[in-house]
Amino acid sequence: MGSIQLLTLIAGLGIAGLAKGATAMGLPLIATPILASVFGPRQAVVIITIPIFVANTILVLQSWRVLGYLRSLGPLVAANAAGTVVGALLLAGLDQRTFAILITAMVALFLLRGDRLIGDPSARRARLLTPLVGFVGGVMQGTTSISSPVIGSFFHAMRLPPREYVLTLAAVFQLSSTVQLISYTALGLFTPELVTLGVVACVPMLLALMAGIAIRGRLDQVRFRQVIVLLLVASVANLLWRTFVS
């Protein structure tokens, strides 16, 4: 690995950690393509699971006082875990183009009509959508490590306050990344080299994560939602680029 590649990786992981700390999103979105350019797509997805797990652990522990909110998300969490296992099994053979189109359509729907589509979070319509969103997000997590376009846009449409939004996303991502780690281990996808790279990648990510957490505390709810929308749009654009162009 040359010095330019090394600097690119450090900068990319730093930016990804900053976004993760501020919004609970953006780590795999930003870091996976950068890692893929050096190590290859499949290896990048495996490497990034370790920093994702570490980052989500920190975010969940930081906000443990509002964990009671997660009790209402049982169907989403269960469906997300099942989808992650399916995604891990499909890692090598999923039709990425069809999947990318479906994900893009779902994100656009939630961003443009999410408030009307979901309505009252306790209403029957929202309860029916929750496991579907969880499963699709899990499949995406298992195949690409990037589930924020689905999960993030769903919770964005529910208009959660910043603190609850970050905790909810981090907790869901933490559970799915745990399932992902177990699935990848059972499938023999982790090698000593990839594990070492994943651990090393945590260093610049963690430094930037702390800065992102500090920035989040200074964002009002309107600005926070604007940042979320930008990350969701960037996430979909990245997914389409990786699928149809690169």
C-alpha positions in Angstrom: 0.0 0.0 0.0 1.5 3.4 -1.1 1.5 6.5 1.0 -1.2 8.2 -1.0 -3.5 5.1 -0.6 -2.8 5.2 3.2 -3.6 8.9 3.5 -6.8 8.4 1.5 -7.9 5.6 3.8 -7.1 7.6 6.9 -9.0 10.7 5.6 -11.9 8.6 4.4 -12.3 6.8 7.8 -12.0 10.1 9.6 -14.8 11.7 7.5 -16.9 8.5 8.0 -16.3 8.6 11.7 -17.3 12.2 11.9 -20.6 11.6 10.1 -21.3 8.5 12.3 -20.8 10.5 15.5 -23.0 13.3 14.4 -25.9 11.3 12.8 -25.3 7.6 13.5 -25.1 7.2 9.8 -22.4 7.5 7.1 -19.6 5.1 8.3 -20.1 2.3 5.8 -21.5 4.8 3.2 -18.3 6.7 3.1 -15.6 4.2 4.1 -16.7 1.1 2.1 -16.1 2.6 -1.3 -12.7 3.9 -0.2 -11.7 0.5 1.2 -13.1 -1.2 -1.9 -10.8 0.8 -4.1 -7.8 -0.6 -2.3 -8.8 -4.1 -1.1 -11.8 -5.0 -3.4 -15.5 -4.8 -2.7 -16.0 -8.1 -0.8 -13.0 -7.6 1.4 -14.1 -4.0 2.1 -17.5 -5.1 3.3 -15.9 -7.6 5.7 -13.3 -5.1 7.0 -15.8 -2.4 7.7 -17.9 -4.6 9.9 -15.4 -4.2 12.8 -15.4 -0.4 12.9 -19.2 -0.4 12.5 -19.6 -2.6 15.5 -17.2 -0.6 17.7 -18.8 2.8 16.7 -22.4 1.5 17.4 -21.3 0.1 20.7 -20.0 3.5 21.8 -23.1 5.4 20.6 -25.5 3.0 22.3 -23.6 3.1 25.6 -23.5 6.9 25.4 -27.3 7.1 25.2 -28.4 4.1 27.3 -30.8 6.2 29.4 -33.3 6.3 26.5 -33.1 2.6 25.6 -36.7 2.2 26.8 -37.8 3.7 23.5 -36.5 0.6 21.7 -39.1 -1.7 23.2 -41.6 -0.6 20.5 -39.1 -1.7 17.8 -39.2 -5.5 18.4 -40.7 -6.4 15.0 -38.2 -4.2 13.2 -35.2 -5.6 15.1 -36.3 -9.3 14.6 -36.9 -8.7 10.9 -33.6 -6.9 10.5 -31.7 -9.8 12.1 -33.4 -12.2 9.7 -32.6 -10.0 6.7 -29.0 -9.7 7.8 -28.5 -13.4 7.8 -30.2 -13.7 4.3 -27.9 -10.8 3.1 -24.8 -12.5 4.4 -25.7 -15.7 2.5 -26.4 -13.6 -0.7 -23.2 -11.6 -0.4 -21.6 -13.2 -3.5 -24.5 -13.6 -5.7 -27.2 -10.9 -5.2 -28.5 -9.1 -8.2 -27.2 -5.7 -7.1 -28.9 -3.7 -9.9 -32.4 -4.7 -9.1 -31.7 -4.3 -5.4 -30.3 -0.8 -5.9 -33.3 0.3 -7.9 -35.7 -1.0 -5.2 -33.7 0.7 -2.4 -33.6 4.0 -4.3 -37.4 3.9 -4.8 -38.0 3.1 -1.1 -35.8 6.0 0.1 -37.4 8.4 -2.3 -40.8 7.4 -1.1 -39.9 7.9 2.5 -38.3 11.2 1.9 -41.1 12.7 -0.2 -44.1 11.0 1.3 -42.9 9.4 4.5 -44.9 11.5 6.9 -48.2 10.7 5.2 -47.2 7.1 4.5 -46.3 6.3 8.1 -48.8 8.6 9.9 -49.0 8.0 13.6 -46.1 5.7 14.5 -48.5 3.7 16.7 -51.0 3.3 13.9 -51.6 0.0 12.1 -50.0 1.2 8.8 -46.7 2.0 10.6 -46.8 -1.4 12.4 -47.2 -3.2 9.1 -44.3 -1.2 7.5 -41.9 -1.7 10.4 -40.9 -5.3 9.8 -40.7 -4.9 6.0 -38.3 -2.0 6.5 -36.3 -4.0 9.0 -36.0 -7.0 6.7 -34.9 -5.0 3.6 -32.5 -3.0 5.7 -31.1 -6.3 7.1 -30.5 -7.7 3.6 -28.7 -4.6 2.6 -26.6 -4.7 5.8 -25.6 -8.3 5.2 -24.6 -7.7 1.5 -23.1 -4.3 1.6 -22.9 -3.1 5.3 -24.9 -0.1 4.1 -28.5 -0.1 5.5 -28.9 3.6 6.3 -30.8 4.4 3.1 -33.7 2.2 4.3 -33.5 2.3 8.1 -32.4 6.0 8.2 -35.1 7.3 5.9 -37.8 5.3 7.8 -36.9 6.9 11.1 -36.4 10.3 9.4 -40.0 10.1 8.3 -41.0 9.4 11.9 -39.5 12.7 12.9 -37.6 11.5 15.9 -35.7 14.1 17.9 -31.9 14.0 17.3 -31.0 12.0 20.5 -33.7 9.4 20.0 -32.8 9.2 16.3 -29.2 8.5 16.9 -29.8 6.0 19.6 -32.4 4.2 17.6 -30.3 3.9 14.5 -27.2 3.0 16.5 -29.0 0.3 18.4 -30.6 -1.2 15.3 -27.3 -1.1 13.4 -25.5 -2.6 16.4 -27.9 -5.6 16.5 -27.6 -6.1 12.8 -23.8 -5.7 12.8 -23.6 -8.3 15.6 -25.6 -10.8 13.4 -23.4 -9.8 10.5 -20.2 -10.5 12.5 -21.5 -13.9 13.6 -22.7 -14.8 10.0 -19.4 -13.8 8.4 -17.5 -15.8 11.0 -19.6 -18.9 10.4 -19.2 -18.5 6.6 -15.4 -18.2 7.0 -15.2 -14.7 5.5 -12.9 -13.3 8.2 -9.2 -13.9 7.7 -6.4 -12.8 10.1 -5.4 -10.1 7.6 -8.9 -8.7 7.3 -9.5 -8.7 11.1 -6.2 -6.9 11.5 -7.2 -4.3 8.9 -10.6 -3.9 10.6 -9.0 -3.2 14.0 -6.5 -0.7 12.6 -9.3 1.1 10.8 -10.9 1.7 14.2 -8.2 4.2 15.2 -8.9 7.1 12.8 -12.6 6.3 12.9 -12.8 6.6 16.7 -10.9 9.9 16.9 -13.3 11.4 14.4 -16.4 9.8 16.0 -15.7 11.7 19.2 -15.6 15.0 17.2 -18.9 14.1 15.5 -20.6 13.4 18.8 -19.5 16.9 20.0 -20.8 18.5 16.8 -24.2 16.7 17.1 -24.8 18.4 20.5 -24.7 21.8 18.8 -27.2 21.0 16.0 -30.8 22.1 16.4 -33.5 19.7 15.2 -34.1 21.5 11.9 -30.4 21.5 11.0 -30.0 17.9 12.2 -32.8 16.7 9.8 -31.2 18.6 6.9 -27.9 16.8 7.6 -29.8 13.5 7.6 -31.4 14.2 4.3 -28.0 15.1 2.7 -26.5 11.8 4.0 -29.5 9.8 2.7 -29.3 11.4 -0.7 -25.5 10.8 -0.8 -26.1 7.2 0.3 -28.5 6.5 -2.6 -26.2 8.3 -5.1 -23.3 6.2 -3.8 -25.3 3.0 -4.1 -26.4 3.8 -7.7 -22.8 4.8 -8.7 -21.3 1.6 -7.3 -24.0 -0.5 -9.0 -24.3 1.0 -12.5 -21.1 3.0 -13.1 -18.0 1.8 -11.2 
